Amino acid sequence: MRKKICFASAAVLILLFAAGAGDQAVKVGDDALGTRKYDDFQKPTLCGTSCHVDFYQQWSQAMMSQCYTHHWNEIEYFKLAVPHAAKDPVVAGIKAGCNGCHSPMAFMAGDVPPPLPAKNSRANESVSCDICHTITGFKGDAPFNFNYISEPGKTKNGPREGAVSPEHVTRKSEFLGQAEFCGTCHNEQSPYGVWVKSTHLEWKDGPYAAQGVKCHNCHMTYTETYSAAMGQKHPDVRQHLFHGAHDPGKVRGTIELRIHPDIREAEPGDAVKFTVALFNQKTGHKFPTGSVEDRIVWLHVEAVDAKGKIYHLTVNKKGFEGEEYTIAGDTLAYQDMGIPLDIPSFPGVQRDGIPLGDRIFRLPYFDPQGRMTMLQWNTKSLGVDYRIGPRETKLETFTFQAPDDIPAGQLKVTATLNYQKLVKPVADFLGVPEDESEIIKVNDHSTFITILD
């Protein structure tokens, strides 16, 4: 699946279990498959009917409640991952392992593959209350590929000492509030040992980790309220909103940008250079992050002259290795989709689907044949990482050659940063609903010059 595949290499698994040798009773990662039953976990409706009504309502509209049932996840898993697993022994583990993070109960119950979401099985509960609140830690040197320790039962882990519930035993857990908790699913290695998801690792290497600002501070903001209907009010109750890459309100404004010219007045025939400064003011990790094989962020610059004619400005090349993947082109990619789709010699689909010459902020993934892929489980290598890091500013330049017949007056130039959760040509080819490839404007800014007679 697109966010978290499970298939760690044998060498990595040896390290995991050697590090956790003191707790052999609980199996983790691939070895946890089939070690539990659905009935070991409480249903989220139990939590949400009386005690934690507000948390339940927040969770029920967040991606945590939909990471098995969401339309793109369903298409990717059943149309691509499952059939690919049957054809290539290297990636065979994804048939079960996708659900180690997308539907942990189904994975631990050995329900492989789980029923389609339309069957409304308990796999549909995705990442539910009881999953997170019964995880006690992780095994290994780093959290990744669902190497969490799951211990379902009457005891639920929470952030406070002395909390009393009529339904369960409550135990304070420091791990629940650590970024490593999130990393067990938001870091992932492909079967080829490549980091295809590294949101937690990006945070760890960035400026916010050093300041103690964790995932929870942005994705589970806290406020003064009640954590349970019968409990007392606390000043720091975490909200269970989990707003992130699928939330337009979270995406908008992530990057601040400004555009300015090198001259304020120009004559017909003059060349004017515009510089765009893009500052990541909002994320503790790179932007975009997570499923960056699917996502595309691009900078589009247009000029409008005094008579309303529109000119598209293409980015000036910088000359770094792999730059061709960061400039929108008329080229095909994603040929390895032909493997699970049984399309021999599949030519691929358009790589970008955006205006030619726009700057793309991405990390390209490559399959074992060296072709760009959006199948993260089939990723054997990575290209240039041209995403925008936390508190990083990137500068991009665009040159406008004023036509000889351009009218005198004001020229307005606008830089717009756009985001799509899934590259549109892929979405269209696979029949993914349009909301997955809708264009979300991250930010924009305009500047002006005067064209002289």
C-alpha positions in Angstrom: 0.0 0.0 0.0 1.0 3.5 -0.5 2.0 4.7 3.0 3.4 1.8 4.9 4.7 -1.5 3.5 5.9 -4.0 5.9 8.4 -6.2 4.2 11.7 -5.6 6.1 14.7 -7.5 4.9 15.8 -10.6 6.9 18.9 -8.7 8.1 16.8 -5.9 9.5 14.4 -8.3 11.2 17.3 -10.1 12.9 18.4 -6.7 14.3 14.9 -5.9 15.4 14.4 -9.1 17.4 17.9 -9.1 18.8 17.2 -5.6 20.2 14.0 -6.8 21.7 15.2 -10.2 23.0 13.9 -9.3 26.5 10.3 -9.5 25.4 9.9 -12.6 23.3 6.2 -13.1 24.1 5.1 -10.3 21.9 5.9 -10.6 18.2 6.3 -7.6 16.0 6.5 -6.7 12.3 6.0 -9.5 9.9 6.0 -12.0 12.7 2.9 -10.5 14.3 0.8 -11.8 11.4 -2.0 -14.0 12.7 -1.0 -13.7 16.4 -4.2 -12.0 17.5 -8.0 -12.1 16.9 -10.3 -9.3 16.0 -12.1 -9.9 19.3 -8.9 -9.0 21.2 -9.6 -5.4 20.2 -12.5 -3.2 21.3 -14.6 -1.5 18.6 -14.2 2.2 18.3 -18.0 2.7 18.6 -17.7 1.4 22.2 -15.3 4.3 23.0 -17.4 6.8 21.2 -20.9 6.0 22.5 -20.6 7.5 26.0 -17.1 8.3 27.4 -15.1 9.7 24.5 -17.8 11.0 22.1 -15.9 14.0 20.9 -12.7 12.1 20.3 -14.6 9.5 18.4 -16.2 12.1 16.1 -12.8 13.7 15.4 -11.3 10.3 14.6 -14.2 9.2 12.4 -13.6 12.0 9.9 -9.8 11.7 10.0 -7.7 9.5 7.7 -6.9 7.3 10.7 -10.4 5.9 10.4 -10.2 5.6 6.6 -6.8 4.3 5.9 -8.2 0.9 4.8 -11.5 2.1 3.3 -10.3 5.2 1.5 -10.9 4.9 -2.3 -7.3 5.3 -3.4 -6.0 2.9 -0.7 -8.6 0.3 -1.9 -7.6 0.7 -5.5 -3.9 0.6 -4.9 -4.1 -2.4 -2.6 -6.5 -4.6 -4.5 -5.7 -3.5 -8.1 -1.9 -3.2 -7.8 -0.4 -4.5 -4.5 -2.2 -7.9 -4.2 -1.8 -9.0 -7.8 1.9 -7.8 -7.8 2.6 -9.8 -4.6 1.4 -12.9 -6.4 3.8 -12.4 -9.3 7.1 -11.3 -7.7 8.5 -13.2 -4.7 10.5 -10.2 -3.7 7.4 -8.2 -2.9 5.2 -11.1 -1.8 5.0 -9.8 1.7 3.0 -6.7 0.8 -0.2 -8.8 0.4 -0.3 -9.1 4.2 2.0 -6.3 5.2 0.2 -3.3 3.8 -2.3 -3.8 6.5 0.2 -3.8 9.3 -0.4 -0.1 9.2 -3.6 0.4 7.1 -5.6 -2.2 9.1 -3.5 -3.5 12.0 -6.3 -5.6 13.4 -6.8 -7.4 10.1 -3.0 -8.0 9.9 -2.6 -9.3 13.4 -5.8 -11.5 12.9 -4.2 -13.0 9.8 -7.1 -11.8 7.6 -5.2 -11.8 4.3 -6.3 -10.1 2.2 -9.1 -8.6 4.2 -12.6 -8.4 2.7 -13.3 -5.5 0.4 -14.4 -2.4 2.2 -17.9 -2.9 0.8 -18.2 -6.0 3.0 -18.0 -3.8 6.1 -15.8 -6.2 8.0 -13.8 -5.1 11.1 -10.9 -4.4 8.8 -12.7 -1.3 8.0 -11.9 0.1 11.4 -8.5 0.9 10.0 -6.4 2.5 12.8 -8.9 2.6 15.7 -8.7 3.8 19.3 -7.8 0.4 20.7 -4.9 0.0 18.2 -3.0 3.1 19.4 -3.9 2.9 23.1 -2.6 -0.6 23.5 0.7 -0.1 21.8 3.5 -0.2 24.5 6.7 0.5 22.5 8.6 -0.7 19.5 11.4 -3.2 18.9 14.7 -2.3 17.2 16.9 0.7 16.7 14.4 2.7 14.7 10.6 2.7 14.4 9.5 1.6 11.0 7.5 -1.0 9.1 4.9 -1.5 12.0 7.5 -2.8 14.5 5.2 -1.6 17.3 4.5 -3.8 20.3 0.8 -4.4 20.5 -0.6 -5.7 23.8 -4.4 -5.5 23.6 -6.4 -6.0 26.8 -8.2 -4.3 29.6 -5.4 -1.9 30.1 -5.3 1.2 27.9 -2.4 3.6 27.7 -2.9 7.3 28.1 -1.0 10.5 28.9 -1.8 10.9 32.6 -1.2 9.3 35.9 -4.2 8.3 38.1 -6.9 8.4 35.4 -9.9 6.3 36.4 -12.4 4.7 34.0 -15.4 2.5 34.6 -14.6 0.6 31.5 -10.9 -0.1 31.5 -7.6 0.2 33.5 -5.7 3.3 32.5 -1.9 3.4 32.5 0.3 6.4 31.8 2.5 5.8 28.8 5.4 8.1 27.9 5.8 6.3 24.6 2.3 7.4 23.5 3.5 11.0 23.4 6.8 10.3 21.6 7.4 10.9 17.9 8.8 7.4 17.7 5.2 6.1 18.2 4.2 7.8 14.9 7.4 6.5 13.3 6.4 2.9 13.5 4.1 3.5 10.6 5.3 6.8 9.2 8.7 5.3 8.4 8.9 2.5 5.8 11.5 0.5 4.0 10.7 -1.2 0.7 11.5 -4.9 0.3 14.7 -3.6 -1.4 15.8 -1.8 1.8 15.0 1.7 0.5 13.4 4.3 2.8 10.2 5.0 0.9 8.5 6.7 3.8 10.6 8.7 6.2 8.4 11.4 7.8 9.6 10.7 11.3 13.2 10.5 10.2 12.9 13.8 8.4 11.6 15.4 11.6 14.3 13.8 13.6 17.0 15.3 11.4 15.3 18.7 11.3 15.2 21.7 13.6 12.0 21.0 15.4 13.2 17.7 17.0 16.0 19.6 18.7 13.5 22.0 20.2 11.2 19.2 21.5 8.4 20.0 19.0 6.9 16.6 18.1 4.4 15.3 15.6 1.6 15.6 18.2 2.1 19.4 18.5 0.9 19.9 14.9 -1.3 16.9 14.2 -2.8 16.4 17.6 -3.0 19.9 18.9 -4.0 20.3 22.6 -6.5 22.6 24.3 -8.4 23.0 27.6 -11.3 20.5 27.6 -12.4 17.1 28.9 -10.7 13.9 27.8 -13.7 11.8 29.0 -17.4 12.7 29.6 -17.2 12.0 33.3 -13.7 13.3 33.9 -12.3 16.6 34.9 -11.2 19.4 32.6 -7.5 19.5 31.7 -5.5 22.3 30.2 -3.7 20.1 27.6 -6.0 17.6 26.1 -4.8 16.3 22.8 -7.4 16.6 20.0 -7.7 13.5 17.7 -7.9 15.4 14.4 -4.8 13.9 12.8 -5.0 16.6 10.1 -2.3 16.2 7.4 -1.7 15.6 3.7 -5.4 14.8 3.0 -6.6 18.0 4.7 -6.7 21.0 2.4 -6.8 23.3 5.4 -3.5 21.8 6.6 -1.8 22.0 3.3 -2.8 25.6 2.4 -0.2 28.1 3.6 2.4 25.4 4.3 4.9 27.2 2.1 5.2 31.0 2.1 6.3 32.4 -1.2 7.3 35.8 -2.6 8.2 36.8 -6.2 10.2 39.9 -7.2 11.8 41.2 -10.4 15.3 42.3 -11.0 14.1 45.6 -12.7 10.8 47.5 -12.3 10.7 49.0 -15.8 11.3 47.3 -19.1 11.0 48.0 -22.8 9.7 45.6 -25.4 12.4 43.0 -26.1 14.0 43.3 -22.7 14.6 40.2 -20.5 13.4 40.4 -16.9 14.4 37.9 -14.3 11.9 37.1 -11.6 13.0 35.3 -8.4 10.7 33.3 -6.3 11.6 32.6 -2.7 9.8 29.6 -1.1 10.0 29.2 2.6 8.7 26.1 4.5 7.3 27.9 7.5 4.9 25.2 8.7 6.1 21.5 8.6 8.5 19.8 10.9 9.4 17.4 8.0 9.9 17.9 4.3 7.1 19.1 2.0 5.7 17.0 0.5 6.3 14.0 2.8 4.8 10.5 3.3 3.6 9.1 0.0 5.8 11.3 -2.1 5.8 8.7 -4.9 2.2 9.7 -5.4 2.2 13.4 -4.6 3.3 16.3 -6.7 4.0 19.9 -5.7 4.8 22.4 -8.4 5.5 26.1 -9.0 3.6 27.8 -11.8 4.4 31.3 -12.9 2.3 33.4 -15.3 2.5 37.0 -16.6 -0.5 39.1 -17.7 0.1 42.2 -19.8 -2.0 45.4 -20.0 -4.4 43.9 -22.5 -4.9 40.7 -20.6 -2.7 38.3 -22.6 -1.3 35.5 -20.5 2.3 34.3 -20.8 3.6 31.1 -19.1 7.1 31.4 -17.7 9.2 28.3 -17.4 11.8 27.8 -14.7 15.5 28.5 -15.3 17.5 25.3 -15.0 20.1 25.1 -12.2 22.1 22.2 -13.6 22.1 19.7 -10.7 22.1 16.0 -11.2 18.6 14.6 -11.7 17.1 18.0 -12.4 15.1 16.6 -15.3 12.7 14.9 -12.8 12.1 18.3 -11.1 10.9 20.1 -14.3 7.6 19.1 -15.8 8.1 17.4 -19.1 6.2 15.5 -21.8 7.4 12.1 -20.9 5.9 8.7 -19.9 6.6 6.9 -16.6 5.1 4.3 -14.2 5.6 1.4 -16.6 5.8 -1.1 -13.8 2.0 -0.7 -13.2 1.8 -3.1 -16.2 3.0 -6.0 -14.0 0.0 -6.2 -11.6 -2.4 -5.0 -14.3 -1.3 -7.8 -16.7 -0.4 -5.3 -19.5 2.7 -6.6 -21.3 5.1 -3.9 -22.5 3.0 -1.2 -20.8 4.2 2.1 -22.2 3.2 4.0 -19.0 1.3 7.2 -18.6 2.3 10.9 -18.5 4.7 11.4 -15.6 3.6 14.8 -14.4 0.3 16.0 -16.0 1.1 19.7 -15.3 2.2 22.6 -17.5 5.6 21.9 -19.2 8.5 23.7 -17.7 7.1 24.2 -14.2 9.3 23.4 -11.2 8.4 20.3 -9.3 9.4 19.6 -5.7 9.6 15.9 -5.4 11.6 12.8 -4.6 11.5 10.3 -7.6 11.3 6.6 -6.9 12.8 4.0 -9.3 11.9 0.4 -9.9 14.5 -2.4 -10.3 14.7 -1.6 -14.0 15.5 2.1 -13.3 12.1 3.4 -14.4 10.2 6.0 -12.3 7.5 4.2 -10.2 4.6 5.1 -8.0 4.7 1.5 -6.5 6.7 2.2 -3.4 7.0 -1.5 -2.6 8.8 -1.9 -6.0 11.3 0.9 -5.3 14.9 -0.2 -5.5 16.5 3.3 -5.7 15.7 7.0 -5.2 16.5 10.1 -7.3 17.3 13.6 -6.3 15.5 14.8 -3.2 14.2 18.2 -4.3 11.6 18.7 -1.6 11.5 21.7 0.7 12.8 21.0 4.2 11.6 22.4 7.5 12.6 26.1 7.7 14.3 25.8 4.3 14.1 28.5 1.7 14.5 27.6 -2.0 15.1 30.2 -4.7 13.8 29.6 -8.2 14.2 32.0 -11.1 12.1 32.6 -14.2 13.1 34.8 -17.2 10.5 36.8 -19.1 11.5 37.9 -22.6 9.2 40.8 -23.3 7.8 40.4 -26.9 8.5 43.2 -29.3 4.7 43.9 -29.6 3.9 43.8 -25.9 1.6 46.7 -25.0 2.8 49.4 -22.7 1.4 49.5 -19.2 1.5 47.2 -16.1 2.6 43.6 -16.3 1.4 41.4 -13.5 3.4 38.3 -12.7 2.0 35.7 -10.3 3.8 32.7 -8.8 1.5 29.9 -7.6 2.5 26.7 -5.6 0.1 23.8 -6.3 -0.3 20.4 -4.7 -2.0 17.2 -5.7 -2.3 14.1 -3.5 -2.0 11.9 -6.6 -0.5 12.6 -10.0 -3.5 13.2 -12.2 -2.5 11.0 -15.2 -2.2 8.0 -12.8 -5.5 8.9 -11.1 -7.3 9.1 -14.4 -5.7 5.8 -15.7 -6.7 3.8 -12.6 -10.1 5.4 -12.2 -9.4 7.0 -8.9 -12.1 9.6 -7.9 -11.3 13.1 -8.8 -10.9 14.4 -5.3 -7.6 12.5 -5.0 -6.1 14.5 -7.8 -7.8 17.9 -7.2 -5.4 20.8 -7.4 -5.0 22.5 -4.0 -3.4 25.9 -4.0 -0.7 26.0 -1.3 0.0 29.7 -1.8 0.5 32.5 -4.3 2.0 35.9 -4.7 2.1 38.6 -7.4 4.5 41.4 -8.4 4.4 44.1 -11.0 6.6 45.8 -13.5 5.9 48.6 -16.0 6.3 48.0 -19.7 7.4 51.3 -21.3 6.4 52.7 -24.7 
